[in-house]
Amino acid sequence: MSYFNKIVNEWSHRVKSGMPDVNNFGHKLILRQVLLEEGWDIRSANTLIDSLSEEFNAIKKDTGNVS
């Protein structure tokens, strides 16, 4: 299992629905906690989370799926 998959799997297990949402504030907090537990510093964790949100929203906009 890749490091990325390890992070995503742990994040998935911690959110109630099992499906993380990068636009859900509570889910972002959980991802931040997972990253901190993996040894990330807070600044890097926040940068990753912000980047994920921006990329996800850009993809939604590009595909017209803005629900």
N, C-alpha and C positions, 0 to 999 in steps of 0.2 A: 504494500500500500504506500502510495506517495505521501509526502508530508502534507501536501495540499488536501488530498483526500482524507487524511487523518483529521485535519482541522475541520473540514466540512462535515465529516461524519459526527464528530463530537458536537459541533454546533447543531446539527440536525437532531441529535438525541436530546439536546437540552431545551429546544423550543417545543412548546406544547403540541403544535400541529405536526411536527416532524419535517416541516418544509420551511426552511429559513427564508425570510423576506428582507432583502437589503434596504427596503424603504420603511420597515417597521422599527420604530425606535427601541422597543423592548428587545427585538431580535439583535439589533446592533449592539446593545449592552451585553447580551449573552456572548456574541462573537468577540467583543472586546475582552471579556473575562476569559474566554478560551485562549485567546492569543496571549494574554498576560500570564496565564498559567503555563503556557508553552515557552515562556521566557522573553517574550517580546516587550520592548519598552512602550510606554503609553503613546508616545509621539508616533512611532511606527505603526502601532495598532490603529490609531485614529486616521493616519494617512491612508492605510489600506482600506479601511471601512469607507472613508469619504470617496476614494477612487472607485471602489466597487459600486457605490450608489450612483456616482456620475456615469460610469460606463453602462450600468443596467438601464438607467433612464435614457441615455443616448440610444441604446439599442431599441428600447420600446418606442422611442420617437421615430427612429428610422424605419421601423417595421409597421408603424401606424397602430401599434397595440398599446394605446395609452389609457387603458381601462384602470 
